[in-house]
Each structure stands twice: as C-alpha cells, then as structure tokens.
Amino acid sequence: MIARDDEEADLLAMLSPREQQILERAARGLTNAEVAVELSVSTHAVKFHLAHIYRKLGAANRTDAATRYVKAMR
C-alpha cells in the first residue's frame, strides 16, 4: 500500500499489515464475509480488526475509515 496524503498516510502507517489488507477490502465495498473469504480468516477476525482500525484512525464507522483510506491513496 502506497499512501499519498501525508497526514492520512501517517494514520494508515499505524495499522498492521493485516489491518491494511482488511481496510483496503472494506474500502472496495466488500462485506465482512467477503473479506474473510479473500483473506482466509473468520468473520470474527475481520470484525476484531475493523474495531482496531476504527480506534487507531479515530474513525466513527466503516464508511469513515474507508473515506480516510481513499483520501490517503490519492
């Protein structure tokens, strides 16, 4: 993942590689179940990682986190 917006990039850098993978897929619009299948993990693991992503990014929800990801990738 190559982030382009420095401020958003700093936030994304706080995420683990797995959290980055999950956020990228969530930003593409995949459901938790679809993310789980793509990454060969349980849906519980996806939910667990998303909760950590929201907390680390200060995001209110999935849409907020996805928006931050998209901005960082511009």
N, C-alpha and C positions, 0 to 999 in steps of 0.2 A: 504494500500500500504506500503510495507516494502522496502525501498531503501537500497542498499548495498554499493554503491560507495559514500564515504563521501562527496566529492566535489559536485557530481551530486545530492546527497541526500539533501544537503543544498539548491540547486536551487529548487528542487521539493518541499521542505518544504515551499517555498514562495507561492506555489499555494494553492488556496482554495480547499476544498474537491470536489466541483463540477468540478473545473478545472482539478483536478487529475483524476476524472472519465472520463472526456472528452479526456484528453491526453492519458489515457490508451487505450481507444477505437480507437483513431486515430492511435496509435502505432500498434494496431492489424490490421490496414488497412481498418477500416470501413469508409464509406463516411459520410459526414455531415448529410445527410438524415438518414442513418442507426443509427448514434449516437443519433440523435434527437428522433427517434422511441424508441430506447432502454431506453433512459432517460426521455421520455415523456416531451420533450421540443421542441420548434420550431427550425427550421434550422437557423433562425436568431440568436437565443440564442447560438447555437453551434458556429457560426461564431464569435460572440461577445466574447465568452470565449476563442476561439482559438487566437484571436488577443491579448487578455490579456496574454495568456500563452506565445506567441512568445515574447512579450515585456518583461515579467518577466524573461524568460530564456535567453533572448538575442539571440533567435533563428531567423534565416533568413526566415524559412518557416516550413511547416508541417513536412517535412522529417527531418529537423534539430532537431525540437522539439521531434519527435518520437525517433530519434537516441539517444538523451540525456536521454530520459525516459528508453530506453532499456539498456543503459550503467549503469544507476543508479540501475536497477533491477538485475544486475549480481551479 
